[in-house]
Amino acid sequence: MASRFRKFGVTAAGIAIGAALSTYALQAKDGAQYQVQMEEMQRVRRKRTLPPRSEQIRALQSGEEYDVLIIGGGATGAGCALDSVTRGLKTALVEADDFASGTSSRSTKLIHGGVRYLQKAILGLDIEQYRMVKEALHERASMLRSAPHLTRPLPIMLPVYTWWQIPYFWVGIKAYDFVAGDRNVKSSYYLSRDDALELFPMLRGDKLRGAIVYYDGQQDDARMNLAIALTAARHGASITNHVEVLELLKKRDGATGKDVLCGAKVRDNISKKEWTIKAKCIINATGPFTDGIRKMDNPTVKEICCPSSGVHIVLPGYYSPQQMGLLDPDTSDGRVIFFLPWLNGTIAGTTDSPCDVTRTPTPTEDEIQFILSEIKNYLNKDVDVRRGDVLSAWSGIRPLVSDPNKGDTQSLARNHIVHVSDSKLVTIAGGKWTTYRAMAEHTLDAAIKACGLKPERGCVTDGLWIEGAQGWTPTMYIRLVQDLGLEVEVAKHLAISYGDRAFAVAKLATLTGKRWPIIGKKLHPEFPYIDAEVRYGIREYACTCVDMISRRLRLSFLNVQAALEALPQIADIMAEELKWSKDEKERQLKSCEHFLQTQMGHQANRTLKEKVPINLSKDEVAMYVKRFETIDKEKKGYVSITDIKRAMKSFGDAEVSGEELHDILKEIDTNMNGQVELDEYLQMMSAIKSGTVSHSIFAAVAEQEEIRKEQERLKKQITVDRSGAFTSPRK
């Protein structure tokens, strides 16, 4: 025990002293650089209008030579485009799928420095890892300042179950605050056991000794990525999604005699047209697909990407407080698990498993179950962690890389790497969401040097407002309510998703035909998304239903079943705006349904439900058979849509639409024959009993119908008894 406390004392002192000395040495330099950047940024002005996609395509087809062509529309690629164009370079960006369609929309949604990395940096005297944390903390502050509508400070609780760990964690977290310096979000603090349970009542209380709360940032990652890309477009960059690079083009450099890149052959995957884009410099910012572009440049190059699957799940909002996250540093496999409130839901994750590079990463049942089993360890017994509460699940491919600039390519780079090939292909790989801006800055610095570019100015993106930030205020939503007649929940959503562009979105909303709200028809009754967002999303370059439902709206990430239910309405609006044919609309619907089934976890949910054995007792089977028969009045052996409609109407629910009736049927009709059979009903009830399914509308209808029948029977019995009591006896 003495040696443990001695080790703790040395560790704590090392963390505090090391953080203090190194931070003091670096902060003065940061302040001077920041002042210069802010002065330079004031001279940069953005364009007023956002060009439509068709205009962007025409610009890319014009044959003009660009200074920089960026391949990849994720966070790093969009960041490179914004950095390049604001330096005064003629900039183009192409993305084979959609902006943020890969890892950049599938993150933990945190903007963080990496509190565990700091501990390793100081204990291991690792200056490289310390600089990585320092940089990330600087970038955290920059993101919170650049996009206040899409980001927010988030307190994260670290529960402590051993007395000696309280001072240990407290010193470590205080060092994290200290390294952030004047860019710190808010100061960390200690909570007693009772205070911790008051703020996070779902937490397991037995053996809890207290908690440390520290602050990081949180964002809406896909919309942040999109906002960065749109800002680049407003500053003059030619950007477009769904344009794929087919081939890299080269020419002989007269000065060196080497073949160097001079452009790329591309294809618009929407129109299927192909053309060539000329460029002095090409940047490869394709994340997990880094090696694919590198091999276009040189087929013999060694692969550097080591992909890892990170799965997250979304649970109902009641699993966590809306203003407090939680970190579990002691999982069974040694990896940190986060448990975070996000858009009225709760995100839990992440896993870390080797995987193949694919455009369609799919969460597995084992990964979902791992996350569920871990969060059970720190939630109290009143919170029954059920598989059926998983509303959505997704997998993001984390592109860990080995550094090709070093001889030892076996070790993975902790930070991002920038590499310039012999033919001047500039590759940016690794890193994390939080440092996207710094990664872009380092990449452009390398590109300018390698390709002899002549920018008008240096980097000005640190603190540069992105799309929607300039006119946003925390109370702006009130004006949306008062001036336009939006529902308060919808107005808040528009304000935090679009910032000062929320008014432009709201003006596209249709009248509701109600006294209140006046405008804004919801796409789904449980979510604040409205019809106007679909129309505006097309102006934000959405081309497919998947683009819309997953990245312009975040519905597929929040609740995959709700996304399926809202999909037909979304497709109708997009078909009207984009002039889709009937066949194209049907193709879009099928493609989006497949996306939701595979990449958003719906298929895993359904398959698991069907595999649940019927584990009902004899009495339970008898009860459910009785309920089933109350709906199946004709004793057909199955329940049809007509039966469900009649049952719902009988207890006052007369306004159920045909679409809603089909949704009720689909949730239980596993063999997809358009009717509910007894074994399907028993399967559903077994799934609910085991927690594999959280609830079923059909089950509720059957129960209510049984109650109604029983009430009618009792009413008749009481009526007969009373009539007998007041009848005169026969003489």
Summary of the structure (lengths in Angstrom):
residues: 731
radius of gyration: 28.9
end to end distance: 98.0
largest distance: 128.7
contacts: 2458
relative contact order: 0.10
helix: 48%
strand: 18%
